[in-house]
Amino acid sequence: MSEQTAVDATRRTRLANERTFLAWWRTALGTLGLAVGVGKILPEVTEGDHWPYVALGLVLAVTGALLAGLGWWRHRTVEHALTGGEEVVPPAWLIATLSLVLSVAGFAIALIVVAT
């Protein structure tokens, strides 16, 4: 592999890492927007108990904040790997935890929608 090819590959990987970072942020912003909608707006327009909406909004807000932080961490980790050459694999516990939290939040939203 020529030196120019290696430079181009690193450049493409850095650009891909930047796009992935922005995807983490888009997801975090979407989750935060959903948190506002579920936790603040829905209780104002529904009757009955408001605490399920507020609790679910809080879970979504914390998840959105964690997604933003994890996006930064992932970006930094990949950049570090590019300079050192080692492979970066996201921890399985991280993917499983995020999936679990969002799945539980999704089921909670479904239950709230059906129950009201």
C-alpha positions, -999 to 999 in steps of 0.1 A, spaced: 0 0 0 14 34 -9 17 62 15 -9 83 -3 -34 54 -1 -28 51 37 -33 88 41 -66 87 21 -78 57 41 -71 75 74 -88 106 61 -119 86 51 -120 69 84 -118 102 103 -147 116 82 -167 85 89 -160 89 126 -172 125 124 -204 113 107 -209 87 133 -204 113 160 -231 135 144 -254 105 143 -250 100 181 -258 136 185 -289 135 163 -301 105 183 -295 123 216 -313 154 204 -343 133 192 -344 115 225 -342 148 244 -371 162 222 -391 131 230 -384 136 267 -398 171 266 -429 159 247 -436 130 270 -425 145 303 -438 181 299 -463 184 271 -483 152 275 -491 158 311 -505 192 302 -530 178 277 -540 146 294 -563 139 323 -554 116 352 -521 109 368 -492 128 354 -464 110 372 -460 82 346 -453 108 319 -429 128 340 -410 96 351 -408 84 315 -397 119 304 -370 118 330 -357 84 318 -357 97 282 -339 129 292 -312 110 311 -308 86 282 -305 115 257 -278 130 279 -259 97 281 -261 93 243 -245 127 238 -217 118 262 -212 84 248 -211 98 213 -182 121 224 -165 91 241 -168 69 211 -155 97 188 -125 102 211 -118 65 213 -118 60 176 -95 91 170 -71 76 196 -72 43 178 -64 60 145 -32 74 159 -22 42 176 -35 17 150 -54 -5 174 -89 -17 166 -118 -2 186 -148 -23 195 -177 -8 215 -183 -27 248 -211 -52 246 -225 -40 279 -229 -5 265 -249 -16 235 -270 -39 257 -277 -13 283 -288 14 258 -310 -11 240 -326 -22 272 -333 13 284 -348 24 251 -368 -8 248 -383 -4 283 -391 32 276 -408 22 243 -429 -4 261 -438 22 288 -449 46 261 -470 19 245 -486 11 278 -493 47 286 -508 53 251 -531 22 254 -541 30 291 -551 66 284 
